[in-house]
Amino acid sequence: MRRFALPIAMTAFPVLALLAAASPVLAETPKVVVSIKPIHSLVASVMQGVGEPALLVRGGASPHTYTLKPSDAKALSAADLVVWIGPEMEGFLEKPLVSNAPKAKVLTLMTAPGMALLDAREGGAWEAHDHGHDHTHGGHGHGDKAKDAHKDAHKDAHKDAHGHDHDDDHDHDEVNTHIWLDPANARRIVAATAEALAAKDPANAETYRTNAERTAQSIDALDAELKAALAPVAAKPFVVFHDAYQYFEARYDLSAVGSITVNPDRRPSAKRLSAIRAKIAGLDAACVFAEPQFEPALVRTVVEGTRAKTGVLDPEGGDLPEGPALYASLMRNLAAGLRGCLGT
């Protein structure tokens, strides 16, 4: 009996159909630009299997002093979605979003629904466990200490910071902008990103939402891990370089008692350094933490004559490779740095 071979395309069809069903829809991937590494990590996790976001502030560069490059301007001009904290954090990006990214949807995380916000702290020395006032934008508490924070207040703070001169003992922002250091906020960032991407790219909406759920679960596991790791050192007082860690402190009930400087771009006054040294001595602070981007000599200055040790904390993961894994590594490194200095 004569046999007829089926065309290759027909025999391969079931396999191709299964592959198509299991993969993200092949459509033009949204061009996404993210400002800083911790947020880029969370966005990249949501986009896994579909595409990769572009990052503006690379390596150990600081968003406080960053200058936009021509390649950054080009990326913004092609962007479908830009994700940033807001003008209080990335002031360098405020005008370019208007001039270079007119067609992009802008996701401003400081005003995302449910985001829990903390007031920035004034002065160099704080009372232990004084984490400021909590806010939640959009009126969704999600079980955290929360009240309303309004976008207009953020804008007013930004204008004030750029329109008037202040000495270095006064806060430039009314709200602390390091929101990603609270894992609960990280989950909200992931959820807001998934919805923004789904709106831009409905064909892959299911993939974004599935990735977001998986990422949220991994953040929950990380949160539990960090709570257990930090519990033994929660009561030990310490001083940080600048007030970047308030969300981390509040989440894990840590005992930071002050910062060397409020504005990391300006050297603190002799009066500030003297007050911090007195606080370190008076509270017998166990550690003073520097940051890799800023001047370590200041830390050596404030510990002179005290029993405090020194360590290093990095709130942005400057030395870590960018990508989905960065966020968990950054948070674990903070916990390890605190335990390493406070735990002996």
N, C-alpha and C positions, 0 to 999 in steps of 0.2 A: 504493500500500500504506500502510495506516495504521500509524504508528509510536507506540510507547508510551514515554514518558520514564520512566526509572528514578527512584524517589524520591531526593531529595538525600542523605538519610542513607546510602543504599546506594552511591551514586557516590562519596561522601566516605570510605567505610569503609576502603579500602586506604591512603589517605593518613593517616588518623587512626591506623591500626594501626602504620604505619611510625614516626610521631611518638612513639607510646607506647613502641615498642620501643627508640627511641633516647634516651628521657628517663628520669630517675629515677622510680621508682614513686611515684604520687601517694598518699601516706599522710601521716598527721599527723607533721610534722617534729619530732624530739626537741628539747626546749628545753634549750639548752646554755649554761652560764655559765662564763666563763673569767676568771681573776684579773687577769693583767697583759698588756700589749700584745704582747711577743714571742711568748708562748704562744698568745695569741688569734690572731695571724697564722698560726701553724702549724695551729691547729685550723680556722680559717676556710678554709684551703687544702684541708683534707681534706673539708670540708662543701660545697665549691663545687658548685652545681647542685642542691643539696638544701635548704639553709637557711643561716642566718647565726647564729653564736654571739653572745651578749651579753658585753660587757666591763665589769668592775667598775672597775678603776683606770685612769681615762681621762687623756688629755692628758699633762702632765708631772708628775702626782702621783706620789709615792713609796709603794710598798707598805710601807715601813718606818714611815711615819707616817699611813697612810690610815685614815680613819674611815668605817665602813659607813653609807650613806645609806638613807632609807626606800625609795627606788626599787630599791636593791641588795637589800634584804631581800625585797622583793616578787618580784624576779627569782629569788632563791634559792628562795623558797617554791614557785615554779612549775617549777623546774628538774628535768629528767630526768637530766642529767649535769652535774657540776661538775668542771672541770679546774684544778688549781693545782699549785704547786711543792711546798708542804708548810708546816707551822707555822713552820719555821725562817725562811722568807721572808715569808709572808703571815700573821703572827700575828693580825692583825685578823680573819681569817676562821675561825679555829679553832673558837670557840664558836658562831658563827652557822651553821656547817655542821651542827651538832647540833640547834640550836634552830629554824633557819629552813628547812633543806633535808632534812627527815627521809626523804623518799621518793626523793631523788636518789642516783644512783650517783656516788661521788667517786673521781676518778682522781688519785692523789697521785703526781706525777712523780718525786719523789726516791726512791720505792720501786718504780718501774716496772721490769719485767724488763730486765736488761742495761745499766741506766743507769750510765755511768762517772762516779764521784764523786771529788773531790779534797778533801783536808783543808784547812780554813781555816788561814791562816798567822798566827802570833803575832808581835807586835811590829811596829814601824814599818819596820824595814830588813830586807830579805831578801838572801840570797846570789843572785847571778845564776843563772838556770836552775834554782833550787830551787822546784819546783812542788808540793812536798808529796807525800803518798802517794796513789796512785791506788787506787780501789776500783771494783768493779762489783757492783751489786745484782742478786741473782738468779743469780750465778755464770756469766754469759755474757760472755766477753771481747770478742768481735767484733773481735779483732785489736788492740785498744787495750791500753795498760798497765793492768792491772786486778787487783784483789783484792776480797774480800767487804767490803761495808759493811752494817751491820745497822740495821734500823729502830729498835731499842731505843736504840741510841746516839744517834740523831737526837732521840728523845723526851727522853732524859736531858739532852742539850745544851739543848733548848728549856726544860725545867724549870729548869735551872741559870741560864739567862739571865734568867728572870723571878723566880727565887726568892732570888737573892743579889746583893749589890752587887759590882761590879768596877771597877777603874780602867780608863781607856781604852787601856791597853797590853795588855789581855787579850782574846782572842777570845770572843765570845758564842756562837758556833756551832763545833762540831767539824768540820763539813763545809761547804764552800763551796756556796752555793745557786744560783749563776748558771749553771746547767747548760746553758742554751740557747746559750751562746757557744761551745760545741764543736759543729761541724756534725754530728759523729757522734752526739752526744746529740740534736740536732734531728731526725735521722732516726728515732731511737728514740721520741721524743715523737710524731712523726707516725704511726709504726706502732702505738703503744699507743692513740692517739686513734682510729685507724681501727677497731681491734678493739673498743674500748669502744662506739663508735657502732654497729658492726655488731651487737653483742649487744643494744643497745637498739632498733635499727631494722633487723631482718633483711631487710626488703623492699628497702632501699637499700644493703645490705652491699657489693654489687659496686661500686657507685659510690664508696663510701668507700675501698675498697681500691685501686681504679683511681686515684683522686685521690692517695692516699698514695704509690703507686708513682711517679706523675708528679712529686709534690713531692720525693720522695727523689732522683730523678734531677736535678732542678734544684738541690738542695742539694749534690750531688756536683760539679756544674759550678761552682757558687759557691765551693766549697771549693778546687778547683783554681785558680780565678781569684785567690783571696785568697793562696794559697801563693806564687804567682808575684809578686803585688804586694808582699808583705811580706818576701820573701827579702832584698832589698837593705838593709833596715834591721834585720834580726833581731838583730844583735850590738850594737846601740846601746842603752846603759842609759837607763832612764827611770823616773819615779815617778808613781804614780796617786793619785787622791784617796782611794779606799778599795778594798779588795781584791775588786773585782768582775770582774776580767778574767782570772783565773787560767786558766780553760778556754781562752780565746782565746790567751793567752800559750803555754800548753802545746801547743796544736794547731799553732801557727806558729813555735814555738821562739824566742819573743821574750824580751827581756832586762829585764823589770821588776825593779827592785831594792828597792822599798819602797812603802808607802802613807802618806799623811798621817794618816789615821785608820782604825781598825778598824771602829768603830761610826759610821756616817755621821750618826747623830742626836745625837751628843755631840761637843762641841769637844775636840780633842786637847790634852793637857797641854803646858806649856812645854818639859818634858823631851823629849816626843815630837818637837815641832817642831825642837828643837835637834839631836836625833839625825838627823832626816831631812835637815836642812840640811848637816850634816857628811857624810852619805852622798852627797848630791848633789855636794858639793865634792870628796870623796875619790875618787869613781868618775868624776868629770867627766860626770855625767848630762846627756844632751842636752836633755831635756824634762821638765816636770812638768805633769801633766794635771788640769784641773779637771773638774767635772761641772755641767751646767746647773741641776740641782736644788739644789745646795749652795753654800756660802759661798765665793766666789772670792777673798776677801781672804786666806784661809789659804794659797792657792797663792802669792800675791804675797809673803807673809811668808816662806815657806820658800825662795824663790829669791833673796831679798836677799843680795847679796854673792857670788853664784855666776854661772856663765856659762850656766846653764840657761835655755831658752826655755819658754814656757807654751803649752798647747793645751787643747782641750776634747774629752772623750770622753763618750758617752752610752750606757750598756749596755742601756737599755730603750726607746730610740726615742721619748722624750717628745714631741719636736717633729714626729714623722712621723704621717701619717694612718693610722689603724688599718685593718687589712684584710690579705688574703693577701700583698700585695707588701711589707709592712713588714719582714719578717724579712731579706730580701735587702738592702734599703736600709739597715737598721741595721748589718749586718755590713760592707757596703761603706763606710759612713760611718766605722766604727771604723778600717778599714784606711786610708782616706783621711786621717783625723785623725792617725794614727801616721806615715804617710809624709810628710804635710805638715810636721810638726814635726821629725821625726827625719831626714828625707831631705836637708836642706840643710846 
